[in-house]
Amino acid sequence: MTEEVLFESERVHTRAEIAAYLRSVADALERGDDLTLSAGAESVTLTPPSNPTFEVKAEREGPTDGTGELSVEFELEWDEGDDTADERLEIE
């Protein structure tokens, strides 16, 4: 299966800016709206189903015995045309 990147943006933001962005995404999901991602002239609009798969991942990249780079990733995933998912996640 090939992967096509439809949109990508990576830049430094303040924690408050990131929280505001995540709130906007959460609000759109709660309302059942499409998600439009845009940066400059690049944009994409996606229509998540009512039950997408939600993946949360925390990882450290780098040497096993030294300091590395920490990350938290949030991912929504669904098959085009599919509106099913069955697991629940709790974040404490």
C-alpha positions in Angstrom: 0.0 0.0 0.0 1.4 3.4 -1.0 1.2 6.5 1.2 0.4 9.9 -0.3 1.0 12.9 2.0 -2.0 15.3 1.4 -0.8 17.9 3.8 2.1 18.4 6.2 3.1 21.3 8.5 5.8 21.3 11.1 6.9 24.4 12.9 7.5 25.8 16.4 4.4 27.2 18.2 3.8 28.2 21.8 1.9 25.7 24.0 -1.1 28.1 24.0 -1.1 28.2 20.2 -1.0 24.4 20.0 -3.8 24.2 22.6 -6.0 26.6 20.5 -5.4 24.6 17.4 -6.3 21.3 19.1 -9.4 23.0 20.5 -10.5 24.0 17.0 -10.0 20.4 15.8 -11.9 19.1 18.8 -14.8 21.5 18.2 -15.1 20.6 14.6 -15.1 16.9 15.4 -17.7 17.4 18.1 -20.0 19.3 15.7 -19.5 16.7 12.9 -17.8 19.3 10.6 -15.2 18.7 8.0 -11.6 19.4 9.0 -9.7 21.9 6.9 -6.0 22.0 7.4 -4.1 24.9 5.8 -0.7 26.6 5.9 0.1 29.3 3.4 -1.2 28.3 -0.1 -1.5 24.6 0.9 -4.7 23.2 2.3 -6.8 20.0 2.4 -10.3 19.3 3.7 -11.2 15.9 5.1 -14.5 14.5 6.3 -13.9 12.2 9.3 -16.5 9.5 9.9 -18.5 9.4 13.1 -16.2 6.7 14.5 -12.6 7.1 13.3 -9.7 5.2 14.9 -7.8 7.5 17.3 -4.2 6.7 18.0 -2.1 8.4 20.7 1.6 7.7 20.8 4.4 8.9 23.0 7.9 8.1 21.9 11.5 8.9 22.4 13.9 8.9 19.4 17.6 8.7 20.0 20.3 6.5 21.5 19.1 4.0 24.1 21.7 5.2 26.6 21.5 9.0 26.0 19.1 11.9 25.6 16.8 11.9 22.7 13.8 13.7 21.2 10.4 13.2 22.9 7.1 13.5 21.0 3.4 13.0 21.5 1.5 12.2 18.3 -2.3 12.3 17.9 -3.7 10.6 14.8 -7.2 10.1 13.4 -7.4 7.3 10.9 -10.2 5.8 8.8 -10.7 3.9 5.5 -12.2 6.0 2.8 -15.9 5.1 2.7 -15.8 3.3 6.1 -17.7 4.6 9.1 -16.7 2.1 11.8 -14.3 1.7 14.7 -14.6 -0.2 17.9 -12.0 0.7 20.6 -12.3 3.4 23.4 -9.4 5.4 24.7 -9.1 7.2 28.0 -6.6 10.0 28.6 -6.0 10.8 32.3 
